[in-house]
């Protein structure tokens, strides 16, 4: 076995001494660790900066230029270093989960979220006011045939909404919330064609047909499309971006959009870029993404693993009696063998298919392997079971849940059906 | 209660997919207003297209010859179009479109375009080939033959060979019309295409190669159009454009995008630039709207000037103040425009003169080592180099052409009669071509002096005038017999030739000096731009604004950089944030970036909580530092919000690889 693979295999079995759960870490130590890592780039930068900007009197201009080039090269090489550092070797993280935290009940969390203060509110308002003062210029750029792309950290929803209001003086304006996963571009185009331009119904046409129809039907009218998060999931496909860029290239259609995703510019190739004719506007508002993150997952708000337990119990209740009992057998075996406290870490806690079949046959749960396989497939479909080939090629089965979660589920099922 | 809170929050925050703000704006029925920047850009773009068309004419006419060629042996004429360096990048689609349009326009043929992105499988190619109507000649134009699988190209040639044996194709062949022609676009070299073909396929085609213009050729044409436009770029702005051109695979489309933005931003800052460009380019009368803009702008400008002059205790506009101010503004504006136009045309005249002289006398431009140019490969091009040399310096607002003029003066100082004559001819021709010649008195005077000098150079001078007469040498018959006399005669002839050359050269000295003076007079006509009023109208030098609106030129890395700055040094972007304080999301990011590719939510939260608690220190009345306890629910809510925001920004995602873990997606 190659050395790297062996280390990896061992790493799965042995108890990880360096994991943060086992390591005694005081509060100060943690703080220091964070602050030290945060200061590292600054130190590096200072070092680079010294070589770049403060040549000694003895060094010639040529040496300074060479020094600059070397510093630039180093900077370029160092730019992606963290990727290789992160992907080097095995991942060592603690096995503790959110279930081990004393997470506040969901109601309290909701209330706390609502009552969170925004310490930068005044500054954010000032920043927004600065940007609002430039609306005249932005409108001019739009009328010159460019599209506007607002980027930078912080929610730009308020800013774009205000700009949409500003545009209503001369444009018919539609605001598109592309962070909403239920959005469909077809409905947006249909709304523009039908409501704004009074064109015929194009329900059975392609997206590009809509664009053609809008191009023909717009005449002297002006339509402004303000898109919150043009990089949002519903608009990320190539087809949608192609359609939007073609729409932006129509004289009379003006697009003002915002992006937030770190890799958003990769959405566009050269031809799309040319059609959009972006004018980039830096808008670091630092405003919280409240409306935009409604659809993102919030692990703590779900009370750690609580939601997972609820979901598993609901599913098991809807399954057949035999499937429930097979799950129970698996769970009991897993709990009985699970001495380490981390179910996934211990290979011993896994049951092979043959072992399970023997038990199931004894308890009259399955008469032949095929019927057991049907039950297991059902559990697998609902993410209540995982399987893997072991070193002896035998299929190993386990439930991807933590010990307390399993106990909670078993007690729930027992109380419901016994 | 909890349910109620949940419902309220949901209804507050969940947004509808779309909102129609205004279906009928107030000025909906009004005619769409024209944007001067857009108009100026369209004019410039059409001039660039004209330049590019003239560049593409030669290879396209060559292509037309091959298409009309009929092979008696029945081979398929296959034209490999080397798209050049430009086509390897973002301009390929545009170049191919140009070819397809040309083919469609040039003859009554059916053009079937194929692209690797759409027709990379042989079934799709066959489907396209089946749609060909062979009642008229067909051309299969493949955009990117080098991106097709080799087998598909081979099969396509094989099928084409079989298809042309059909009845309709044979009928065309009988009339000596080629029924089918292949036009294959390849990147830089056709070697891959040749190596892909088997013996059977190579035997049925008659290959030919055409080279499309390179990216530098196209860029030179853009520069040419730029020199004729109304605006005057500063040197730094031009260097920025060159840098972008080089860093984006020499894509002309990218340069054009930046130029368009540059036009828009400049016309917004300087509305009078639109009027100037229109006057310069179209030579139209001023519209009423232009006059209105002029009045408004001149009002401001005049007021500013007057204030400045009052400070100097010298008021030159006293006479102008008597007449109505609008009229004065208009008059002054036209006068200023005239000066600007004169300056610009003189500059371009001198630039053309230098360029033509460099070409005629085969001079290579000298590098300015002090500038440390980054784009040597572009600057190797003579025309672009000279164009750059004639741009306005950002600091001094002056055009320093000494470096470019020095070689010409050197040539003049050593020039013989023919070279002088050639130099004078070049100068005369360039001045005659210049539109300014008719009304610029200084240039007219120079033109007149050149004519006189031309006559002087052409005047036949007696080379022996003033030479001492040497007595003829005695010839010795015996020496002649030995050949010594012939040698002496040759030597005498040589000496007399040298003498005549020296005398002739002496007679050229005043002509050389005169020509040198004329050239220096032309150079001196180019005064620093800052000395001309309202030079801001035509000068584009705001490099920061251009960089800002183009997303750091190119744009692709800017959001990423911006995000990292916001996370690492938020005080740089928002001054109100203290240097050592960070918003929650920045704190969460910094902890995340400290870890590997997988991060435990448990650890992440614990780290976050400890930092957030430590940051909540407050000084009491006595000045003692106290840690204000933060409720766990608040900490958890803050952490959850930070997590959601980081997920939304694409920095991390939840993973099923390990329970309650997130995968880091961004590595600085």
Interface residues (C-beta under 8 A of the other chain):
Chain A: X20 X21 X27 X30 X31 X33 X34 X37 X38 X41 X65 X79 X80 X82 X83 X85 X86 X87 X91 X92 X93 X94 X96 X97 X98 X99 X100 X101 X102 X103 X104 X106 X107 X108 X109 X110 X111 X112 X113 X114 X115 X116 X120 X122 X123 X126 X127 X137 X140 X141 X143 X144 X145 X146 X149 X151 X152 X153 X154 X164 X165 X168 X169 X170 X171 X172 X173 X174 X175 X176 X177 X179 X180 X182 X183 X184 X187 X188 X191 X195 X196 X220 X221 X222 X226 X252 X259 X260 X261 X262 X263 X264 X265 X266 X270 X271 X273 X274 X277 X278 X279 X280 X281 X282 X284 X286 X288 X289 X290 X291 X292 X293 X294 X296 X297 X298 X299 X300 X301 X304 X305 X344 X400 X401 X402
Chain B: X1 X2 X5 X6 X9 X10 X13 X14 X15 X16 X17 X18 X19 X20 X21 X22 X23 X24 X25 X26 X27 X28 X31 X32 X33 X35 X37 X38 X41 X89 X90 X93 X251 X253 X254 X257 X260 X261 X263 X264 X265 X267 X268 X372 X548 X549 X550 X551 X552 X555 X556 X557 X558 X559 X560 X562 X563 X566 X567 X568 X570 X573 X574 X575 X576 X577 X583 X590 X591 X593 X594 X595 X596 X597 X598 X599 X600 X601 X602 X603 X605 X606 X607 X610 X611 X613 X614 X631 X632 X633 X634 X636 X637 X638 X639 X640 X641 X643 X644 X645 X647 X648 X649 X650 X651 X654 X658 X659 X660 X661 X664 X665 X666 X667 X668
